[in-house]
Amino acid sequence: MKIFYGIQGTGNGHITRGRIMAREFRAADLEVTYQFTGRPQDKFFDMEVFNGHQWREGLTFNTNNGKINHLRTVLQSKPLRFLKDIRALDLSNYDLVICDFEPVTSWAARRQGKKTVGFSHQYAFQYDIPRAGSDPMSELVLKKFAPVDLGIGLHWHHFDQPLLPPVIETPFNAEQLQKNKIVVYLPFENQQHIIKLFSRFKDFEFHIYSPEVIPSPFAHIFCKPLSLAGFQKDLADCAGIICNAGFELASESLQLGKKILVKPVHAQLEQASNAAALRALGYGHTMQTVDAAIIEEWLYITKALRVTFPNTAKHLVEWIKAGMPPIDQSWCHQIWSEVKIIPVDLA
């Protein structure tokens, strides 16, 4: 079976999920061609697992100080280039097309009459799940950005819907916890403002990751470039993480038993809804702006939850190899039965 797999590269969460799927595809001896869009080609990193992937410009979102700018998003979209990329992508030699919310692959498959399966958190929004920040533009983006014939939605809980748990690394290796170590990943915020804000909390050590590194003048603040190995190392032994409300990073943090504080990107339905779900499930804390008072209170919380998710990637690959039978609640419930929730003491 030859598979074409399109992955959205605007954020790192889709790529992280893709790396895990790639290892399971390789273990199952399936031939997969990967395509990435959504950021400049030279901004991708740690891509070796994809074995010579394809790249196209695709579409991305313009953000400024933690908020999506819809006007700039439209102005920078280069629709003629996008249409050209769609026409140039030939899927005729592939038996299956998979889409992780990647629009070039999605629309090329539609144009060529190829059935497309979607694996992504965004496809969970076709069901009754916690939602917040809804508006006509956001709803339109979710439905039309990367439509598929069959969308398999991923979430932290099933909400009595045919959803699956996150695709994340499993099992994890427990590390010696550093109680005052906090990882910060707020790439859409003003980084100078972030450094200044955290400078007041001298009892804690902050490891700030950002696409554009600004040197820190403070001994307890470490500013670092994006790095898969470096980030995973810091995440493994920290007590908690402060980040935007993306799905994949929160999933990894839950798996590791970290306390979580999220600040959703404004005007982004998915992130606002993720924050609402974390609150509803009792899995994390939220703030609407980068709020020093909320951060200070959260820093001294000494309780968290470890949510151990199953190997969803392996279940999906086995489903593909079985001929992709119709998805029913019993199959989903069987996978969810593997989830364990364990209290963690951070004191």
Beta strands, then each sheet from edge to edge (+ up, - down):
strand 1: 2-8
strand 2: 31-37
strand 3: 54-55
strand 4: 63-64
strand 5: 67-68
strand 6: 96-100
strand 7: 116-120
strand 8: 150-153
strand 9: 181-185
strand 10: 205-210
strand 11: 221-225
strand 12: 240-243
strand 13: 259-262
strand 14: 285-286
strand 15: 303-308
strand 16: 340-345
sheet 1: 3+ 2+ 1+ 6+ 7+ 8+
sheet 2: 4+ 5-
sheet 3: 11+ 10+ 9+ 12+ 13+ 14+
sheet 4: 15+ 16-
end
